[in-house]
Amino acid sequence: MMNLVVRPAGPEDAEQIVGVLNPIIAAGSHTVFDKPFSVRAEREYIEQFTERGVFLVAVAPEAGQIVGFQSMEPFANYTRAFDHVGVLGTYVAENYRRRGVARRLFEETFAVARERGYEKIFTFVRADNPAALETYLAQGFSIVGTARKQAKLNGRYIDEVLVEKLLT
């Protein structure tokens, strides 16, 4: 596993975060995001990020750059009934995949999430992205089910697999 520093994201990280995220969006096969993010929009997102959320970046010190990140927000704000549930997204730069980046992010995110009162994390994984599904399952997530035709990108329907992990 490579040497990484995992730390909270800050507004000053917006450019590097977009540098990880936008190529993933452009590839069109790993996320349902369909438009690139601007540095300004990402900076504003980070500045307004919910206090209970968890937003961590993985920095490769030798490269001096962010090589992956995880962002987790509360499931809902319209009721307190879901306060224990977070929704997670995981993104790793293509040339840093399969090098332990996601594993380190998960370790830190799970720890911070527990500290902030989360008991469960869930997310949707594109059904046509078996590597991502394998990554989540390796971190103790289990499959809840499949949402058929959940996304529609470029006129093509994409199923998503709902996965969850209990932190307690």
Secondary structure as GFF3:
##gff-version 3
##sequence-region A 1 168
A	DSSP	beta_strand	5	8	.	.	.	ID=ss1
A	DSSP	three_ten_helix	11	13	.	.	.	ID=ss2
A	DSSP	alpha_helix	14	27	.	.	.	ID=ss3
A	DSSP	alpha_helix	39	47	.	.	.	ID=ss4
A	DSSP	beta_strand	54	60	.	.	.	ID=ss5
A	DSSP	beta_strand	65	74	.	.	.	ID=ss6
A	DSSP	three_ten_helix	80	82	.	.	.	ID=ss7
A	DSSP	beta_strand	85	92	.	.	.	ID=ss8
A	DSSP	three_ten_helix	94	96	.	.	.	ID=ss9
A	DSSP	alpha_helix	101	115	.	.	.	ID=ss10
A	DSSP	beta_strand	120	126	.	.	.	ID=ss11
A	DSSP	alpha_helix	130	138	.	.	.	ID=ss12
A	DSSP	beta_strand	142	153	.	.	.	ID=ss13
A	DSSP	beta_strand	156	166	.	.	.	ID=ss14
###
